[in-house]
Amino acid sequence: MYAKTMKAIGWETIGKSGSYIFVRKIGPLQIMKAQRIEVINLNEIRKIKKERWTIVCQIEPALSAHIVQAKEFESLPTTSPLAHTKTSIIDLRLTEDQLLAQMKQKTRYNIRLAQRKNVIKIREIPLEKLTPEDLKKLFELKKEWEKKQFAVAYPSNFLLAFLHEFAGHGSLFIAEIEDQWVAALIVPMLKCVATYYTAFSTQEGYLEHAPTLLTWEALRKSKKHGCKVFDFGGIYDERFPQDYKHWRGFTIFKEGFGTKEIIYERPRKV
């Protein structure tokens, strides 16, 4: 599904599931990346690179990647990451009381406060049931969030392709105040893993702790859908301080839920 998403925005996909390589033309030359690749065979990668006249090739291993030429791979120069290099997870097999107990006190307090005020309504929309009006509201919220935060989220064409390809495998969670969307969170669910993929909020949403309440409800619903792990996606990685210098804020937010860090191998350049 991710490969189809990449293809929809102009990348060619080579290989099979678990070992996809993505290639894109830039004028007469091409760039190449292998993200979360499970089997790394440098000879095969170099062959593709040569055949495609590729000027840049970046490898970002999966957590359990099998590296055929391990010593040679370790000697390759590291490079700035394209995909996140550190994530954080929560064990959804815990009870709701246990999940709350492991949170930081401030996060737990903000959830309770938002619940007591009772001005936020949380809704879950399966990705396959998103309407054109839902998508319009989502992208309006995204645009407002980017403007207020001076940040750039996933490109809209990528996000639209992602939502299309992952239909049937996850939900959009939204927070509303008086029928107005004030926060949204996209959570794909695959192989018992729910992922905090991307989220947006208005200033009013932040003031009412909508992102915190929304994330808590997404955790609860993911658990009810049979997911065993909640992956919070990218967080700040001190190995790449310049690349992730703007990630500290939402990293602190995610840590508030009592997460465990998972570190990926450094990306390499061939």
Order of alpha helices (4+ residues) and beta strands (2+ residues): alpha-beta-beta-beta-alpha-beta-alpha-beta-alpha-alpha-beta-alpha-alpha-beta-beta-beta-beta-alpha-alpha-beta-alpha-beta-beta
